[in-house]
Amino acid sequence: MAVLTAQRDDFPRWYQDVLTKAKLAESGPARGTIVIRPNGYAIWERMQAEVDGRIKAAGAQNAYFPLLIPMSFFEREAEHVEGFSPELAVVTHGGGKELSEPLAIRPTSETVIGEYMAKWIDSYRDLPLILNQWANVVRWEMRPRIFLRTTEFLWQEGHTAHAGEPEARQYARRILHEVYEDFMRNTLAMPVIVGRKTARERFAGAANTMTCEGIMRDAKALQMGTSHELGQRFSRAFNIAYSTAGGTLEHCWTTSWGASTRMLGGLIMCHGDDFGLVLPPALAPVQAVVVVVKESDGAVTRAASALAEELNAGGIRTRLDDNVSQGFGWRATEWDLQGVPIRVEIGPRDVADNAALVYRRDSREKSTVALGGVVDEVRQLAPRIQREMLAAATARRDAVISDCATLDDARAVAQTGVARVPWASVGAAGEAELAAGGLTVRCLQRRDGSLPESDDDAGALAYVARAY
């Protein structure tokens, strides 16, 4: 049987154990690269489908842009190239020859997409232009950790152009709330903190960056998704302009936004326990597994197979485990490791009693259910587990957040938890002091939970924590 390091003993080691023993991912042959195994990729595919549906509902169309970007594109926006230059991987040779111009392997695509937006936009009738791509990106990472920080990772990146600032601002917020926050709360069952990044933490070249911050079981923060207002900086650099109805020429207002496989790492660390992964039913590739505990004359397998078919027909993504050549204890441990939300166990005695044992992974509770009532029980149990996982994660998050009045109090709290402190008590100078001690201001939020409109919003609260 697989044994995991206890979270309280060594959380990073526990995380690595889950990745390995649940067969989610492992390091690739080049430093910082990642191999996502089928178990992990199945979860990512579910994430993709859920996020992609929300993005398309917000009016975006999917496209694809090149992996290799001329360095001259980056150099058009000074702050952007300065922000990304330490992370750039650059190709200088190809086909056995030195290239006339070095090519960056995309760390993000504002520059190359800006080039093509400028070609595709002529008049106000072409706006808004709302694009998204699912792709890989490369950012040279000095301290790689699978799903959290790797040199190569998978993500989606959206890019839009609008006729005016209000429309761009509204759309960036729509993505933040209707795509990212909704997905993270209602599919991942993660109670993210939604706020505004400080100038220090802002995306390179952006006028404003907004974020969804998750709090992990070890009380560290993880940036789960961001939406950026780019103003007119990129449109001026790439001449993304349109003719107005009155015949004047104006530069567009642009946005960009993205979420990556980092969400998978957040999912593991938010919900996982000492028995492995815990998946919310709305996301789980396999929502229920029907397990044949023991077999004698084939009756158990027939009953389990029929039940699995009923569950699938009833809209529950179900798998049949009739591999009785392996012990039930070993298989139960494996399903726990993989985080399948519901397990239905059937053995010879259950068939004789016309019943089954229903087990929920999140709370590890078991109940005996009449065989004819299992489908209804599972269909009712799945959304209940989803709600209760969100409630439990919210309670864990709130338990580690402490309100503070001063910078010193916030610094002390954030060593092992999350400090919520008036931004006026921190400021840019205090943020620099915190950073020197490995602490960051994750985001700013008003007392009512809304987004501050500026970096110096007098009523803003700062969330301070250690972060991945």
Number of C-alpha atoms within 10 A of each C-alpha: 9 13 14 19 18 15 18 10 9 11 16 13 14 23 23 17 19 26 25 14 17 21 16 21 21 17 15 13 9 8 15 21 22 20 15 20 15 12 15 19 17 17 18 21 13 16 23 18 12 16 21 20 13 18 23 15 12 15 12 20 15 15 11 11 15 11 17 16 21 17 17 14 18 21 14 16 19 13 16 19 20 14 13 17 16 11 16 19 17 16 17 13 13 9 6 6 8 11 12 8 12 17 20 21 21 23 22 21 22 22 25 19 19 23 18 13 23 18 13 14 19 16 17 18 13 14 16 21 18 22 21 23 19 19 18 18 19 21 21 20 17 12 10 17 19 25 23 18 20 24 23 19 22 17 18 21 22 26 24 26 31 24 23 17 17 10 15 24 20 12 25 25 18 16 22 24 17 16 21 27 24 19 19 23 16 17 22 26 28 28 26 24 22 24 26 29 26 24 15 12 13 18 23 20 21 21 16 23 25 25 26 25 24 27 30 23 21 19 23 20 24 24 21 26 23 26 30 31 25 27 23 22 22 24 23 17 17 22 18 25 25 23 17 14 10 6 10 9 14 18 22 29 26 32 27 27 22 21 21 24 25 21 22 21 20 25 21 21 26 25 23 22 21 17 23 28 28 24 30 29 27 19 23 21 24 20 24 28 23 27 27 23 24 20 16 9 8 10 14 23 26 14 18 26 19 13 20 24 16 15 23 15 12 14 11 21 17 23 20 18 20 19 15 14 8 11 11 18 10 12 17 16 16 18 22 25 26 25 27 25 30 27 24 26 23 24 22 18 12 19 18 10 11 14 19 23 19 22 20 21 25 23 12 12 9 15 10 14 18 15 19 12 11 20 21 11 14 23 14 11 17 19 14 12 22 22 17 15 23 21 15 16 20 17 12 18 23 13 12 18 19 16 15 20 15 15 22 13 15 27 23 13 20 24 17 14 22 29 26 23 24 24 28 18 17 22 16 17 9 17 20 16 15 22 13 10 11 13 19 24 29 26 28 32 24 19 12 9 13 13 19 21 12 15 16 14 15 12 15 26 27 29 26 29 29 23 18 13
